[in-house]
């Protein structure tokens, strides 16, 4: 990796993820320049110590991180290439198939997605340790070896672990483990909105835990879901079917006293325990 040692990093997009990457790079001694169309976000990231505003006359950075929404990656990538912003490029968008199609199989580009974040957004919520212990998916099917080496170094200095995946495989996986959970959390939180303070004041850790991610930015999440609509819809049908099945069973018990219907409820709860156990086993195997 010595040949591709990152000394300078450019970050385009100073939201939660872009600023967190910049903070991690700065803590590792990397010189970071920042760009953002939102002057307030850029100023906030600079104030956090994430880097300095990019200057047009600066030489190309060793690597540029495009921390922009999925539908903007291709445009920002080609603009950055035209301006010679960096030698190599990567992105952090939550969907990858759309990004791969738009990048035109550019060898200097490594599509990526760090699997970490928070329900809060913006540079104020950024943390240098955001990615410690997290997997960082890379889809380097058309990427040059030197570009992959540079991005691997970025992943390492952020404390994450690279995981190579096909773009389509990535999108199917994140639909199940990220995008559908966000929608389920939002659906649960949505039914609370008119419950009133007397009812909501009784809430414990369970409802707080299951609705935490519903606090995410709705505009950003609509864009994420748009870019992975088919995969999310497919997985969401299964979740909706399970809930409908249990609702019918409970109604049969309430209306008819059919204790046999409760077996369907028990079955879902048992499947849920098994799924939770398998999730924890997988995370422990990755050291998380």
Rosetta blueprint (number, residue, H / E / L):
1 X L
2 X H
3 X H
4 X H
5 X L
6 X L
7 X L
8 X E
9 X E
10 X E
11 X E
12 X E
13 X L
14 X L
15 X L
16 X H
17 X H
18 X H
19 X H
20 X H
21 X H
22 X H
23 X H
24 X H
25 X H
26 X H
27 X H
28 X L
29 X L
30 X L
31 X E
32 X E
33 X E
34 X E
35 X E
36 X L
37 X L
38 X L
39 X H
40 X H
41 X H
42 X H
43 X H
44 X H
45 X H
46 X H
47 X H
48 X L
49 X L
50 X L
51 X L
52 X E
53 X E
54 X L
55 X L
56 X L
57 X L
58 X L
59 X L
60 X L
61 X E
62 X E
63 X E
64 X E
65 X E
66 X E
67 X L
68 X L
69 X L
70 X H
71 X H
72 X H
73 X H
74 X H
75 X H
76 X H
77 X H
78 X H
79 X H
80 X H
81 X H
82 X H
83 X L
84 X L
85 X L
86 X E
87 X E
88 X E
89 X E
90 X E
91 X E
92 X L
93 X L
94 X L
95 X L
96 X L
97 X H
98 X H
99 X H
100 X H
101 X H
102 X H
103 X H
104 X L
105 X L
106 X L
107 X L
108 X L
109 X E
110 X E
111 X E
112 X E
113 X E
114 X E
115 X L
116 X L
117 X L
118 X L
119 X L
120 X L
121 X L
122 X L
123 X H
124 X H
125 X H
126 X L
127 X L
128 X L
129 X L
130 X L
131 X L
132 X L
133 X L
134 X L
135 X E
136 X E
137 X E
138 X E
139 X E
140 X L
141 X L
142 X L
143 X L
144 X L
145 X H
146 X H
147 X H
148 X H
149 X H
150 X H
151 X H
152 X H
153 X H
154 X H
155 X H
156 X H
157 X H
158 X L
159 X L
160 X L
161 X E
162 X E
163 X E
164 X E
165 X L
166 X L
167 X H
168 X H
169 X H
170 X H
171 X H
172 X H
173 X H
174 X H
175 X H
176 X H
177 X H
178 X H
179 X H
180 X H
181 X H
182 X H
183 X H
184 X H
185 X H
186 X H
187 X H
188 X H
189 X H
190 X H
191 X L
192 X L
193 X L
194 X L
195 X L
196 X L
197 X H
198 X H
199 X H
200 X H
201 X L
202 X L
203 X L
204 X L
205 X H
206 X H
207 X H
208 X H
209 X H
210 X H
211 X H
212 X H
213 X H
214 X H
215 X H
216 X L
217 X L
218 X H
219 X H
220 X H
221 X H
222 X H
223 X H
224 X H
225 X H
226 X H
227 X H
228 X L
229 X H
230 X H
231 X H
232 X H
233 X H
234 X H
235 X H
236 X H
237 X H
238 X H
239 X H
240 X H
241 X H
242 X H
243 X H
244 X H
245 X H
246 X H
247 X H
248 X H
249 X H
250 X H
251 X H
252 X H
253 X H
254 X H
255 X H
256 X H
257 X L
258 X L
259 X H
260 X H
261 X H
262 X H
263 X H
264 X H
265 X H
266 X H
267 X H
268 X H
269 X H
270 X H
271 X H
272 X H
273 X H
274 X H
275 X H
276 X H
277 X H
278 X H
279 X H
280 X H
281 X H
282 X H
283 X H
284 X H
285 X H
286 X L
287 X L
288 X L
